[in-house]
């Protein structure tokens, strides 16, 4: 009977040891899994932060390009207006010269007429 009780005791102790070992392995595996998930989460977080930073840089560059394009457009418009004004002034000067030439020609024609009338 004593041997039987000792055998049962050893069996229970062996079972208890196995259960304890299984529990310890489960805990270690669970902790390992949690650490891996945390590392994966940190990696994803870092990648997202890098993506956000790259996107910010792209947006800043895009805004700089837009501002430069607006500046270039304003400068081009300013130059175009200056060219149009210069052309308008040139046209006015040309018209003044044509009118001046026409007046001189009219004056010469009038003088010729007077001369011809004086001859007769």
Kinemage of the C-alpha trace (Angstrom):
@kinemage 1
@onewidth
@group {chain A} dominant
@subgroup {mainchain}
@vectorlist {calphas} color= white
{ca unk a 1} P 0.000 0.000 0.000
{ca unk a 2} L 2.827 2.337 0.867
{ca unk a 3} L 4.526 1.598 -2.443
{ca unk a 4} L 1.259 2.277 -4.211
{ca unk a 5} L 0.877 5.616 -2.400
{ca unk a 6} L 4.477 6.510 -3.171
{ca unk a 7} L 3.907 5.610 -6.801
{ca unk a 8} L 0.751 7.774 -6.906
{ca unk a 9} L 2.643 10.586 -5.196
{ca unk a 10} L 5.475 10.348 -7.739
{ca unk a 11} L 2.944 10.271 -10.570
{ca unk a 12} L 1.167 13.350 -9.210
{ca unk a 13} L 4.505 15.105 -8.735
{ca unk a 14} L 5.526 14.192 -12.294
{ca unk a 15} L 2.182 15.482 -13.602
{ca unk a 16} L 2.522 18.620 -11.516
{ca unk a 17} L 6.076 19.132 -12.843
{ca unk a 18} L 4.895 18.639 -16.437
{ca unk a 19} L 2.016 21.091 -15.911
{ca unk a 20} L 4.385 23.557 -14.284
{ca unk a 21} L 6.861 23.180 -17.184
{ca unk a 22} L 4.044 23.596 -19.724
{ca unk a 23} L 2.851 26.705 -17.900
{ca unk a 24} L 6.379 28.108 -17.850
{ca unk a 25} L 6.803 27.383 -21.581
{ca unk a 26} L 3.408 28.971 -22.296
{ca unk a 27} L 4.429 32.091 -20.325
{ca unk a 28} L 7.788 32.325 -22.116
{ca unk a 29} L 6.170 31.863 -25.533
{ca unk a 30} L 3.472 34.413 -24.705
{ca unk a 31} L 6.078 36.957 -23.563
{ca unk a 32} L 8.143 36.244 -26.685
{ca unk a 33} L 5.052 36.752 -28.869
{ca unk a 34} L 4.208 40.018 -27.085
{ca unk a 35} L 7.772 41.284 -27.564
{ca unk a 36} L 7.645 40.402 -31.264
{ca unk a 37} L 4.319 42.192 -31.632
{ca unk a 38} L 5.714 45.223 -29.804
{ca unk a 39} L 8.767 45.264 -32.069
{ca unk a 40} L 6.542 44.904 -35.112
{ca unk a 41} L 4.337 47.724 -33.821
{ca unk a 42} L 7.382 49.931 -33.258
{ca unk a 43} L 8.597 49.155 -36.766
{ca unk a 44} L 5.208 50.014 -38.255
{ca unk a 45} L 5.075 53.190 -36.161
{ca unk a 46} L 8.547 54.214 -37.349
{ca unk a 47} L 7.620 53.507 -40.977
{ca unk a 48} L 4.427 55.549 -40.648
{ca unk a 49} L 6.357 58.433 -39.084
{ca unk a 50} L 8.908 58.294 -41.918
{ca unk a 51} L 6.101 58.213 -44.489
{ca unk a 52} L 4.457 61.209 -42.830
{ca unk a 53} L 7.769 63.091 -42.803
{ca unk a 54} L 8.378 62.284 -46.496
{ca unk a 55} L 4.860 63.459 -47.308
{ca unk a 56} L 5.456 66.707 -45.384
{ca unk a 57} L 8.683 67.279 -47.327
{ca unk a 58} L 6.857 66.586 -50.607
{ca unk a 59} L 4.082 69.002 -49.645
{ca unk a 60} L 6.583 71.717 -48.700
{ca unk a 61} L 8.396 71.200 -52.015
{ca unk a 62} L 5.101 71.297 -53.899
{ca unk a 63} L 4.143 74.538 -52.166
{ca unk a 64} L 7.560 75.996 -53.002
{ca unk a 65} L 7.092 75.033 -56.666
{ca unk a 66} L 3.619 76.586 -56.685
{ca unk a 67} L 4.971 79.775 -55.099
{ca unk a 68} L 7.827 79.866 -57.622
{ca unk a 69} L 5.396 79.327 -60.496
{ca unk a 70} L 3.223 82.171 -59.208
{ca unk a 71} L 6.269 84.390 -58.867
{ca unk a 72} L 7.429 83.469 -62.378
{ca unk a 73} L 3.946 84.114 -63.734
{ca unk a 74} L 3.762 87.497 -62.010
{ca unk a 75} L 7.196 88.391 -63.409
{ca unk a 76} L 6.168 87.250 -66.895
{ca unk a 77} L 2.968 89.304 -66.657
{ca unk a 78} L 4.973 92.321 -65.502
{ca unk a 79} L 7.368 91.905 -68.425
{ca unk a 80} L 4.477 91.470 -70.844
{ca unk a 81} L 2.800 94.633 -69.552
{ca unk a 82} L 6.094 96.513 -69.877
{ca unk a 83} L 6.468 95.265 -73.468
{ca unk a 84} L 2.885 96.258 -74.286
{ca unk a 85} L 3.445 99.700 -72.779
{ca unk a 86} L 6.676 100.107 -74.741
{ca unk a 87} L 4.871 99.030 -77.910
{ca unk a 88} L 2.006 101.446 -77.188
{ca unk a 89} L 4.471 104.304 -76.665
{ca unk a 90} L 6.282 103.345 -79.877
{ca unk a 91} L 2.967 103.299 -81.759
{ca unk a 92} L 2.096 106.727 -80.334
{ca unk a 93} L 5.507 108.035 -81.391
{ca unk a 94} L 5.057 106.551 -84.862
{ca unk a 95} L 1.613 108.165 -85.135
{ca unk a 96} L 3.074 111.504 -84.010
{ca unk a 97} L 5.775 111.243 -86.664
{ca unk a 98} L 3.243 110.314 -89.346
{ca unk a 99} L 1.041 113.261 -88.342
{ca unk a 100} L 4.070 115.568 -88.291
{ca unk a 101} L 5.130 114.325 -91.701
{ca unk a 102} L 1.566 114.746 -93.006
{ca unk a 103} L 1.470 118.335 -91.668
{ca unk a 104} L 4.800 119.129 -93.335
{ca unk a 105} L 3.611 117.599 -96.577
{ca unk a 106} L 0.331 119.537 -96.351
{ca unk a 107} L 2.301 122.698 -95.657
{ca unk a 108} L 4.569 122.040 -98.646
{ca unk a 109} L 1.544 121.303 -100.826
{ca unk a 110} L -0.061 124.520 -99.647
{ca unk a 111} L 3.131 126.462 -100.423
{ca unk a 112} L 3.302 124.918 -103.918
{ca unk a 113} L -0.308 125.842 -104.523
{ca unk a 114} L 0.343 129.375 -103.441
{ca unk a 115} L 3.374 129.569 -105.700
{ca unk a 116} L 1.415 128.242 -108.621
{ca unk a 117} L -1.393 130.664 -107.914
{ca unk a 118} L 1.065 133.502 -107.732
{ca unk a 119} L 2.430 132.647 -111.172
{ca unk a 120} L -0.952 132.938 -112.720
